[in-house]
Amino acid sequence: MHEIPHQSALRKGRVSIGGKWYSVTSCIEKKQSLLIPDPFHPAADAQAAHIVIDSIRWLHEHEYWTCHGYVIMPDHVHIIFELVGNHTLNGVMASFGKFTAKKLNALTGSKGRVWQHGFYDHCLRVNESYIRHLRYMYENPLRKGWVQSAEDWPFSATEPNW
């Protein structure tokens, strides 16, 4: 398989440390608006977004990660989580990607790659970094002009109470 140069560079220096918090962004292949087809009416076609949320919740409930927040955008997802136990960053993201790809392909009647190869990650080292990343993630739909307030976006949560 031929990798795009910047995608292979995403893995350089990546470490997995149990108990550390990570901010991760994963994008849909070719940046298609698969997850939320119409961001100005996000609840109109919510099945794909709910597949992603269900996967985030499953990984949380089965102690792969502790989810501290997420936002589902039309063509990507942001998740902030703490790795649990011996699970690795690559491992949990592979589980997330495989499960959601299978479900999203079934939903759309498609086959093949759903997510771009690789993902962006940042290990959060201090509380201020966590707050900054959480705020950036949560306010993403507001910055895009899709909602009047970040709280109006139906596919996001901070500190979800699962």
N, C-alpha and C positions, 0 to 999 in steps of 0.2 A: 504494500500500500504506500502510495506517495503522500507524504505529509507536507502541509503548507508550512514554510519556515517558522512563522510566528507561533503556530500551534505547538510545534515540538518544543519551542523555547519556554512554553508555559510550565513545563515540568522541571526545568532547571532550578535547582535549589529548593525544591518542594520537600517538605518534611511532614511527617504525621506524628503528632504528639498527643497522646491521650490526655484529656482534661484541658486542652487548649481550645480556644474559641477561634473559629474561622469564618470569614466572610467569603462566600463563593458566588460567582456568576456563571451561569451556563446558558448558552445561546442555542436557539433553534437553527438547524442547518439552513444556509442561505438567507438567514434572518427573516424567514417567512412569519407572518402574523398567525401562527397556528394556534397559540394558546388563548388568545383573545382576538377574534377577527375584527371587531369594531370597538376600539378603546373608548369611543364617545358613548357607547351603549354596551358596557362590558358584561352586564348580566344577561344580555339577549342570547348569547351562545356560550354558556358557561361550562359545558361538559369537559373540554380539554383542561381548563383551569382546575376543575375539581379533581381530575386524574392526578395532576401534579400535587395538589394539596393533600390528597389521600396518601400519596407516596411519602411526602414529607412527614405526615402524621404517623404512618406505619413505621418508618425508620426511627422516629422518636419513641413510639410505644414499645418497639422491640429493642431499644437501647443500643442502636448503632450511633445515634447522636442525641443530644438534647437541643431541640430547636429553640432558638431565642427570637427568631423573627424571619419573615419571608415576605416577598412581594412577587406576584406573578404579573409579568408584563406580556404584551402581545407576542414578542419574539425572544424573550429570555426570562430567566428567573434569578432572583437574588435570595440567598438563604444565609442566615447567620446561625451557627450551631457550635456546640462543644462536642468533640469526639469522645465517645464512651468506650471504656475497656481497651481491647487490643485492636479495635477497628482502625483502618487506615483511611486517610483522606481519599486516595484513589479508589479504595474498596467501596466506601459508602457512596461515592459519586458514580461508580460503575453500577452498583445496585440500583441507585436512583434512575440512572439513564436507561438501563436495560428494561426495568419494569415499566417506566413511563413510555418508552418508545414502543414497546409491545402494545400497551393499552391505546396509545395515541394512533398507532398504525391501524389497529382494529376499528377505532372510532371513525377514522377517515377513509378506511378501505385502501390504505396505502401499504407499501412495503419499503424496507430500506432504512437508511439513516434518518433519524429525527433530530438528534442533537449534534452540534458541531463537535469535531474531535477536540478534546481538551476542554478546560474550563479555567477561569480566572479565580485565584484564591489569594487570600491575605490572612496571615495569622495575626489575630488581634492580641496585642501585648499588654495594653493597659486599659483601664475603664474608659478613659477619654476617647480612645480609639474605637472602642465598642459603641459608645454613644454616637460618635460621628458617623460610623458606618451604618448603624441602625437608622439614624435620622436620614442619611442620604438615600438608603434603600426605601424607607417608608414614604419619603416625599417624592420619589421618582415620578409617579403618575401626576402629581401636582405640577412639577416642573415641566412636564410635557403638555400641560394645559387641558388634560382630560377630565379633571375634577376641580371643584372650587376649594376643597380641603382634602388633605391626605386621608382623613378618616372616611371620606366618601368612596374610596376605592374598595370594591368588595373582595378583592383577592389579595389581601395583605393582613399580617398580624404581627404584633410585637409582643413578646413574652406570652405566646398562646398557652391557654390553660387546658392542656389535654390531660 
